[in-house]
């Protein structure tokens, strides 16, 4: 009797740009999930740089065409996508970085990182660390890139991340510690966690009771974790759940100031709020901003909305207060 091979079938799909098949094969679209026009009006200059030749990873640098001062703070923006999708080159990411560079009057560093399931955690976090070490190399180079070094203030660095990028930013804060001694002369002044993507085996109220039609619903959250958690691990892994049963205590760790931003209708809201409350009790300098009625990623989905504009002012103030 002849054996007839069953063709592979789709077992997971993420926002139309990632498909995982039963034989382990992966399909990725070359098109972005958010196909919006790029608003490049020349007010912000940008360019791409390879920061990790070994993994073929690039970052995108942005700066105002007419900066307000001779030296500008550096603001890392690490994109989201559940560790599985997204790119510095997606138009929604690029448009938000234009706004950040112009509104904050900052050099914005937007990096790519290896994606799951081909590269499960901790790959993305290692790539985030490589991207900040790249900045240190620029700061001490004998022949640095003047496009960056002529305007960048390496003593005023802020690391932000959106969703999965917020998780990466948290893990960088823990790894680098207060005043980032391993990055000298680069000095990190603070972290901005935008709707950070944390998890855990026990659901929060906002996860369990959140709307099924949310932009980031529970089924999609579970799918992202299923594809990105290290093989054999759960969502209580220390990189995913900062306060899980096997996570290190952060009590004795000195941290730079952290701003956490959530949308009031985001299923991840409770995790962000709990993160702030726990660390504040440990004596860390924490700030929490919740935007009523807003969904996960509201600031990139509709960057011109009133809540998005209000958030930009919050970030601007956080940078100013922690720059001296």
C-alpha positions in Angstrom: 0.0 0.0 0.0 1.5 3.3 -1.1 1.9 6.0 1.6 0.4 9.3 0.6 2.0 12.3 2.3 -0.4 14.8 3.8 0.5 18.3 2.7 1.4 20.7 5.5 -1.5 22.7 6.9 -1.5 26.1 8.6 -1.4 25.9 12.4 -0.8 29.6 13.3 -1.3 32.9 11.6 -0.4 36.5 12.8 -2.1 39.5 11.3 -1.7 38.2 7.7 2.1 38.5 7.6 3.2 35.3 9.4 2.0 31.8 8.8 3.3 28.7 10.6 2.7 25.2 9.1 2.4 21.8 10.6 5.8 20.7 9.2 7.5 23.6 11.0 7.9 25.7 7.8 7.3 29.4 8.1 6.0 32.0 5.6 6.5 35.7 6.0 5.1 38.4 3.9 7.4 41.2 2.6 4.5 43.6 3.1 3.6 45.3 6.4 0.6 44.4 8.4 -0.3 48.1 8.7 -0.1 49.4 5.2 -0.5 53.1 5.7 1.2 56.0 3.7 4.6 57.1 4.9 4.5 60.8 5.8 8.0 61.8 5.0 7.9 65.6 4.4 11.6 66.3 4.9 11.3 67.8 8.4 13.1 64.7 9.7 16.3 63.2 8.2 16.8 59.4 8.4 19.1 56.6 7.4 19.7 52.9 8.0 22.8 51.4 9.6 23.8 47.8 10.1 24.4 47.2 13.9 24.8 43.4 13.9 26.4 42.1 10.7 26.3 38.5 12.1 22.5 38.5 12.2 22.1 41.0 9.3 20.2 43.4 11.7 19.7 47.1 10.9 18.6 50.1 12.8 17.1 53.3 11.5 18.3 56.7 12.7 16.2 59.8 12.7 17.0 63.4 13.5 15.2 66.7 13.0 16.3 68.5 9.8 16.4 71.8 11.8 17.3 70.8 15.4 16.4 73.1 18.2 19.8 72.8 19.9 23.4 71.8 19.1 23.1 68.5 21.0 20.0 66.3 21.2 19.0 63.5 23.6 18.9 60.0 22.1 15.6 58.1 22.2 15.5 54.4 21.4 12.2 53.2 20.0 11.8 49.4 19.9 8.8 48.2 17.9 6.2 45.8 19.0 4.5 42.8 17.4 4.4 40.1 20.0 8.0 39.2 19.3 6.7 37.6 16.1 6.0 40.4 13.6 7.0 44.0 13.0 9.9 45.9 11.6 11.7 49.3 11.8 10.7 49.7 8.2 6.9 49.3 8.6 5.2 52.6 7.7 3.4 52.9 11.1 6.7 52.5 12.9 8.4 55.0 10.6 5.6 57.6 10.9 5.8 57.4 14.7 9.5 57.8 14.7 9.2 60.9 12.5 6.8 62.3 15.2 9.1 61.3 18.1 12.2 62.9 16.4 10.3 66.2 15.7 8.2 66.5 18.9 10.9 65.4 21.3 13.7 67.1 19.4 15.7 63.9 19.7 17.8 61.5 17.7 15.6 58.4 17.4 17.1 54.9 17.1 14.6 52.4 15.8 16.0 48.8 15.7 15.1 45.5 14.2 15.5 42.3 16.2 15.2 38.6 15.4 11.6 37.4 15.4 9.9 34.3 16.7 9.2 31.5 16.0 12.4 31.2 14.0 14.3 32.9 16.8 12.5 32.5 20.2 13.3 34.4 23.3 15.9 35.5 24.5 17.0 36.4 20.9 15.1 39.6 20.7 16.4 40.8 24.1 20.0 40.0 23.1 19.5 42.0 20.0 18.3 45.0 22.0 21.4 44.8 24.1 23.6 44.6 20.9 21.9 47.8 19.6 22.7 49.8 22.7 26.3 48.4 22.7 26.5 49.7 19.1 25.7 53.2 20.4 28.6 52.9 22.9 30.9 51.9 20.0 29.9 55.0 18.2 30.5 57.2 21.3 34.1 55.9 21.6 35.0 55.4 17.9 38.1 57.2 16.6 36.2 57.8 13.3 32.6 57.9 14.3 29.7 58.7 11.9 29.3 62.5 12.1 25.7 62.2 10.9 25.0 60.9 14.5 27.8 62.2 16.6 27.5 65.8 15.5 24.1 66.1 17.1 23.7 63.3 19.6 24.2 63.8 23.4 25.5 60.4 24.6 24.9 61.4 28.2 21.1 61.7 27.7 19.8 58.4 26.4 16.3 57.1 26.9 15.2 53.6 26.0 11.6 53.1 25.0 9.7 50.2 23.6 6.2 49.5 22.3 4.5 46.3 23.5 7.1 43.5 22.9 9.6 46.4 22.6 8.4 47.5 26.1 9.3 44.1 27.4 12.7 44.4 25.8 13.2 47.8 27.4 12.4 46.4 30.8 14.9 43.6 30.4 17.5 46.1 29.3 16.8 48.2 32.4 17.4 45.2 34.6 20.5 44.1 32.7 22.1 47.6 32.5 21.2 48.8 36.1 21.1 52.3 37.3 23.4 54.7 35.3 24.3 51.9 32.9 27.9 51.6 33.9 28.7 48.9 31.2 27.8 51.5 28.5 30.1 54.3 29.6 30.4 57.0 28.3 26.8 56.4 27.2 24.4 57.3 30.0 20.9 56.0 30.1 18.6 58.4 32.0 15.3 56.5 31.9 13.0 54.0 30.3 9.6 54.5 28.6 7.5 51.3 28.5 4.6 51.8 26.1 1.9 49.1 26.7 4.6 46.6 27.8 4.0 43.0 26.7 4.3 41.0 29.9 2.7 37.6 30.6 2.1 35.0 33.2 0.3 31.6 33.7 -2.3 33.3 35.9 -4.6 35.6 33.9 -5.2 39.2 35.2 -8.7 40.6 35.4 -8.2 42.8 32.3 -7.0 39.7 30.3 -9.8 37.4 31.5 -12.6 40.0 31.1 -11.4 42.1 28.3 -13.4 42.4 25.1 -13.0 39.6 22.6 -12.9 42.1 19.7 -10.0 44.1 21.3 -7.2 45.1 18.9 -5.0 42.7 20.9 -7.3 40.1 22.2 -6.5 37.1 24.5 -6.4 34.6 21.7 -3.8 36.7 19.9 -1.8 37.3 23.1 -1.7 33.5 23.7 -0.6 32.9 20.1 2.2 35.3 20.3 3.5 33.7 23.5 3.1 30.2 22.1 5.4 31.2 19.2 7.9 33.1 21.2 8.4 31.4 24.6 11.5 29.3 24.8 10.8 25.7 24.1 9.7 23.8 27.2 9.0 27.0 29.1 5.8 28.8 30.2 4.7 32.4 30.4 6.2 32.5 33.9 9.6 32.6 32.3 11.6 35.5 33.9 11.9 37.4 30.6 8.1 37.3 30.3 6.8 37.6 33.9 9.1 39.9 36.0 7.4 38.7 39.2 6.9 35.0 38.3 7.7 32.1 40.7 11.2 31.6 39.2 12.0 35.3 38.5 14.8 37.0 40.3 13.9 39.5 43.0 14.3 43.1 41.8 14.3 44.4 45.4 18.0 45.1 45.6 18.5 46.2 42.0 19.1 49.9 41.3 17.0 51.0 38.4 16.8 54.2 36.4 13.4 56.0 36.3 10.7 54.2 34.4 7.5 55.6 32.8 4.8 53.0 32.0 2.0 53.9 29.6 -1.2 51.9 29.1 -4.5 52.3 27.4 -7.5 51.9 29.6 -9.1 49.3 27.3 -5.9 47.3 26.7 -6.0 43.7 28.0 -2.4 44.2 29.2 -3.4 47.2 31.4 -3.4 45.3 34.7 0.1 43.9 34.1 1.5 47.3 33.4 -0.2 48.8 36.5 0.9 45.9 38.7 4.5 46.3 37.4 4.5 49.9 38.5 2.9 49.3 41.9 5.3 46.5 42.8 8.4 48.4 41.8 7.2 51.6 43.5 6.9 49.6 46.8 10.5 48.5 46.3 11.5 52.2 46.2 12.1 52.5 42.5 11.3 55.7 40.7 8.2 54.8 38.7 5.6 56.8 36.8 2.3 55.5 35.5 0.1 57.0 32.7 -3.2 55.5 31.8 -5.3 56.8 28.8 -9.0 56.1 29.3 -10.8 54.1 26.6 -7.6 53.6 24.5 -6.7 50.3 22.9 -3.3 48.6 22.8 -0.9 50.6 20.6 -3.3 53.6 20.3 -0.3 56.0 19.8 0.9 54.3 16.6 -2.5 53.3 15.3 -3.7 56.9 15.5 -0.7 59.2 16.2 -2.7 62.4 15.6 -5.5 61.6 18.1 -5.8 63.8 21.3 -4.7 60.9 23.6 -1.6 60.4 21.4 -0.8 64.1 21.5 -1.2 64.1 25.3 1.1 61.0 25.6 3.8 62.9 23.6 3.7 65.7 26.2 4.0 63.1 29.0 7.1 61.6 27.3 8.5 65.1 26.7 8.2 66.0 30.3 9.7 62.7 31.5 12.8 63.3 29.3 13.1 66.9 30.6 12.8 65.9 34.3 15.3 63.1 34.0 17.9 64.9 31.8 19.6 67.0 34.4 
